[in-house]
């Protein structure tokens, strides 16, 4: 443990972190002007939700520091942490913050741009099998793409270890020679199905493939542990469609988690504005790039500049300006009763943990926990504390532990 800090969840106003007085707590947490002020939500609760009446006081402590740039964290059954480093390494970190040697047998990654070793997930039967799943940007002939590998994790007494019987079980296609928008999160559903979120590779010449069922760009997939399409997938019997697809029309999905009912929720990056919270459902189209609550980085509209069509789903909630979401957890612990059944989302641009409170699948309140660094992943630990993985522009990471202040 390096240090401890006390603070309350506060508002982000005009780019600065400010503690609002009690009478202003129902104001939106972010009062900066929108990038696309002419765009209007379809419902009043779709953006800029009010802050909750009360926010917990939080103690923050650094549990591990001096780490390479991390991308994901997962807890092992013995409460140690398994982390992925973007450059291509997998490490185990003890409860005391000691970092083990790099685990051998990790697949080669293309770590240029936004690529690298991305998410990690334990198989539902990990205790019996030791099997883990990794997503990564795989170098390929003609470019790269997001792939998923499976292997058996064997740990040594000194904190190191190896991957045995590694194999790539799934590849996003087509291969593309780019450096951006790989996604990617891995989430096991309640029946053992594996959801794989990916990006649409960003560039204008390929991003339209998010609407193409024969392409794996800009999709959520639902597969089994061998990489095959899950039975009952919506396009399983549709000619020309990839059978692994669960939903389409996504931009760059770097946050995903199950809620308390075992349903998948995601948050994806928008362009300038238009980060989206969705509850993706089978066979539905979430619009990108034909429909978005954002604009291009140039300031021009994207496509026809529309925010709704009859053929596409509306986001449950969207952000303009963006939070730049990465990593996500559903809170059911006892440390923070104020956060019960809320989503905790990492903010890369806002440099905080975004707390989204739900009521009947709509966003009732939004709060922010200021971290002061880019938050790459968020997990709820076995102890009920919240763990935030931060990253710096210089290429290092820390892991913070958030608990209720005494």
Steps between C-alpha positions, in 0.01 A plus 500: 500500500648831393259767624146570613278789394154600618251661265135500401352431162474844340402673180704582195419857398664680209794260506583544869414277792282697740301405809152635444303637796209294625234715330653424158517123528211450256690678222662282231848386593651646180395852401743548211340591166414216266698442182171467311256734681251474214450130570220426743440178699199286427408499870576739785694237698728402210785737585623741772322326786496682834742419777374294794405678821782335692840362405724277711823617653773288353847396609746430219820303541760394247539123521746457212718753319784513251313266266525487123202648318216267595179434309294262715473349846329181618493353849616144558312283751780549758451880473819562304465715190566389144584794273572550132766745384441664164847416374418129523573377852278325756579539871367387837496763775478395864260655750801694630568650157800283410526444126596152382717416203339513158304184424641312202305372202298816431414539129690756293318834478512804275544768764516797264239773535205381707598135463658254739400243757149609593247325724522190719216286637492186712298207372188434709661170609843656560538339843486156337667571165727801552389624159515869411409700190693793355406752232779666306589674176647216300766571236394338172600496135374828359432665834346400832170440678347427838531135596416287803732234640442235763761330718550329835664727759762324713647713777834456675567557869706812421210682333596416144357226285417385150215446259456140390322383184434850367285528189325776311131410509351800320612765252322819406497529122584652262864569577576871470826695492414757767597608851169588665165377635567139592250503792507275702337347807421139589196422715364157590122483518295300752484189278872498422469691174788736421425850374783658300483871424706649217546828315436599139868593441426875489596598145233638267573240233402210727277635775183449291559126546353540848169473309610196295403156637769333288769705680623467855574871540293696753322201654434312821548124461356219712704180488580190701836416654618337177421814298190363328177699469278460805178304429209733439706792373279736298674459162593135532297392197515820294687456173807721474495604866769409752330257739695626801343849488277602790447869415629750244552869434761563770799732492771412751387289796745513789258458792264210570347334807202296613236653722342329801264309270782361285428736208780652293554877504769686307646847464666595172709792385330758285689747279477862623208435728279196490650253746216251551366281780304211344337176604573306180238245402495222245505612140449870565678782318653779710550734209866584451603667273161588352356619833696674775475770764848620406674688222823434313830617647507758220176648633299379201194273532553126470302369205167679485540624856192316628451384858209259451346269238225242520751223418741570784495497879541805715771494767371476854724798576765705324770751587587820316775600579647152523630315802709264276382178671726207579422223745175454687364324807156450655499577871325262739740527794445634850779761518291762321125461559452822299630315192285190531406377151696779330750468216854625560672603176859605443545846347814548291434862406318603818760320715245365743264214578158580358217370721173437316198427720218306333127493561292264283785478246521878466768730638360682803822665624861543395793566731878516462786385723805714414811287455733748331625246248364313200293206626550198275308234694268472800428188704321421826728291715412200717519737799229725355747781431527657156829464313595750231781439252657830397739581220725793425601640164858407586408131497465397865205386708380483857221301666288695748271355763191706585325436831247678719677747724477434875 
